[in-house]
C-alpha cells in the first residue's frame, strides 16, 4: 500500500468512527458512508452495510476513479449490472466486500475542487428538516455567522432520488448548475427524505461541517416551533456575503482548518 493510500485510510477510519458514535445520533446500524481521495486515480470508500462506529480498516475498499466516472456517464443499468460494475471498479477486483451503493456519489463529490474527504450521514435532527414539507424554505437561508464560516453561504438542495447511481447523476447535474451559478463548490448537500453530505478538504473539516449542520437543524426545529406559521428569521443576504468574505473570518477558517 502506498504512503498516500495508508495516510488517507488512517484519517478516514478515525473520521468514520467519529461520525458513527451512537451519542452523536448521526447514523444507526448500517446507515451512512464515507470516502477519502488517495490521488487522482483512486479513492477509499466504505463497504456496504458496515456500522460506522465499529468499522475497521477492512471496512474500506479502494475504487478506481475513472471506473466510477464511467458508471456516471454511462446509460441506465439494472441493479445486477450496478453491482457488477461496482465490483469491477475496485482496485483489487475481488467480489467481496462490496463497495457502498453510494460509491458513485462519493466519486462525484471527491472530483470537486479542493474536496478530499466526504461524510454522508442521516442525523435525526437533519432528517426532521429534510422530511418536512417546508424542507426548501427551512434551508433557504443562513441563521448565524458561524454557520456561514463552517458551511459556506449556501448549501445544495437535492430532491429525493433513488439512492445509488440515480442519486449520483442527480447530484452531478445539480453541482454543475451550482458551479455555473455561484462559481464555487458547496460544502453541504442536503438530500430530501434521506440525509446530508459534508464535503471537506480534510477529515477534520467533514467532522466540523457535520456537527454544524446538526446544530443548525436543531435550531431550525426550535425556532420554527415558536410561532404558528413555523417561520424562522434568517440573516440578511448582504450580511451572509459580508461574513463569507471577511478577512478576519478567513483567518479563523485557517485556524479551524476549514476551507474559505
C-alpha positions, 0 to 999 in steps of 0.5 A: 500500500502506498504512503498516500493510500495508508495516510488517507485510510488512517484519517478516514477510519478515525473520521468514520468512527467519529461520525458513527458514535451512537451519542452523536445520533448521526447514523444507526446500524448500517446507515451512512458512508464515507470516502477519502481521495488517495490521488487522482486515480483512486479513492477509499470508500466504505463497504456496504452495510458496515456500522460506522462506529465499529468499522475497521480498516477492512471496512474500506475498499479502494475504487478506481476513479475513472471506473466510477466516472464511467458508471456516471456517464454511462446509460441506465443499468439494472441493479445486477449490472450496478453491482457488477460494475461496482465490483469491477471498479475496485482496485483489487477486483475481488467480489467481496466486500462490496463497495457502498451503493453510494460509491458513485456519489462519493466519486462525484463529490471527491472530483470537486475542487479542493474536496478530499474527504466526504461524510454522508450521514442521516442525523435525526435532527437533519432528517426532521428538516429534510422530511418536512414539507417546508424542507426548501424554505427551512434551508433557504437561508443562513441563521448565524455567522458561524454557520456561514464560516463552517458551511459556506453561504449556501448549501445544495438542495437535492430532491429525493432520488433513488439512492445509488447511481440515480442519486449520483447523476442527480447530484452531478447535474445539480453541482454543475448548475451550482458551479455555473451559478455561484462559481464555487463548490458547496460544502453541504448537500442536503438530500430530501427524505434521506440525509446530508453530505459534508464535503471537506478538504480534510477529515477534520473539516467533514467532522466540523461541517457535520456537527454544524449542520446538526446544530443548525437543524436543531435550531431550525426545529426550535425556532420554527416551533415558536410561532404558528406559521413555523417561520424562522428569521434568517440573516440578511443576504448582504450580511451572509456575503459580508461574513463569507468574505471577511478577512478576519473570518478567513483567518479563523477558517485557517485556524479551524482548518476549514476551507474559505 
